[in-house]
């Protein structure tokens, strides 16, 4: 999941998810099930058929996270997953990420927001490409 949303605004949420699922060679009924699964995780199931151009910024972040979850990857790499979202949605996203970690997903994320860094089990601070602290 990139820091900026890479979404097709001319498509619906469902169409975006189906497109990215197809890139992972998913199709048919398994793809439809997967779209619903990831939409439920990020609480977008009621907005799947709306155009992404009509999504709020927080909804776009959640859709980006859902795209990252397609195929149930064991490793998630997220760049600034909560940047630009409201405090309530930030809490919801972290609840979802903690639940995924409890289910066995490894999550690596970058952030400059110390409140987000506090959500991690292990931290590593990097400056000029070198590790300056970890623990």
NORKA-V886934 format. One record per residue. N is the residue number from 1. RES is the residue in one small letter. PHI is phi in whole degrees, -180 to 180 (none if undefined). PSI is psi in whole degrees, 0 to 359 (NA if undefined). Layout:
BEGIN
n: <N:N>
res: <RES:RES>
phi: <PHI:PHI>
psi: <PSI:PSI>
END
This chain:
BEGIN
n: <1:2:3:4:5:6:7:8:9:10:11:12:13:14:15:16:17:18:19:20:21:22:23:24:25:26:27:28:29:30:31:32:33:34:35:36:37:38:39:40:41:42:43:44:45:46:47:48:49:50:51:52:53:54:55:56:57:58:59:60:61:62:63:64:65:66:67:68:69:70:71:72:73:74:75:76:77:78:79:80:81:82:83:84:85:86:87:88:89:90:91:92:93:94:95:96:97:98:99:100:101:102:103:104:105:106:107:108:109:110:111:112:113:114:115:116:117:118:119:120:121:122:123:124:125:126:127:128:129:130:131:132:133:134:135>
res: <x:x:x:x:x:x:x:x:x:x:x:x:x:x:x:x:x:x:x:x:x:x:x:x:x:x:x:x:x:x:x:x:x:x:x:x:x:x:x:x:x:x:x:x:x:x:x:x:x:x:x:x:x:x:x:x:x:x:x:x:x:x:x:x:x:x:x:x:x:x:x:x:x:x:x:x:x:x:x:x:x:x:x:x:x:x:x:x:x:x:x:x:x:x:x:x:x:x:x:x:x:x:x:x:x:x:x:x:x:x:x:x:x:x:x:x:x:x:x:x:x:x:x:x:x:x:x:x:x:x:x:x:x:x:x>
phi: <none:-78:-65:-106:-71:-108:-119:-95:-69:-80:-105:-81:-59:-61:-66:-62:-63:-64:-62:-69:-66:-63:-63:-98:65:-95:-160:61:-62:-58:-68:-61:-63:-66:-59:-67:-61:-72:-65:-66:-57:-100:59:-119:-59:-85:-118:-61:-94:-84:-67:-62:-60:-95:-75:-74:-59:-66:-66:-66:-64:-65:-64:-62:-65:-60:-62:-65:-87:-59:86:52:-65:-78:-123:-111:-118:-123:-105:53:-64:-116:-66:75:-118:-75:-58:-66:-67:-58:-61:-62:-63:-66:-59:-63:-66:-63:-63:-62:-63:-64:-82:107:-77:-91:-128:-114:-139:-108:-163:-113:-93:-65:-64:-73:-59:-66:-78:-82:-79:-135:-117:-141:-102:-123:-135:53:80:-118:-75:-109:-164:-155:157>
psi: <118:165:324:147:129:76:154:103:341:353:166:170:316:316:323:312:318:321:310:330:320:328:337:19:30:149:172:214:319:322:318:318:318:320:314:321:309:328:323:320:318:11:48:8:331:356:10:327:4:150:138:331:337:1:148:170:319:323:323:321:318:322:320:320:318:320:319:335:350:133:4:56:143:340:125:132:115:129:111:59:340:14:134:20:162:159:322:316:324:315:317:316:317:324:316:316:320:320:317:319:319:332:359:3:138:135:122:129:153:147:155:2:114:331:324:319:326:344:346:153:324:138:151:125:131:135:131:38:1:149:126:343:150:156:NA>
END
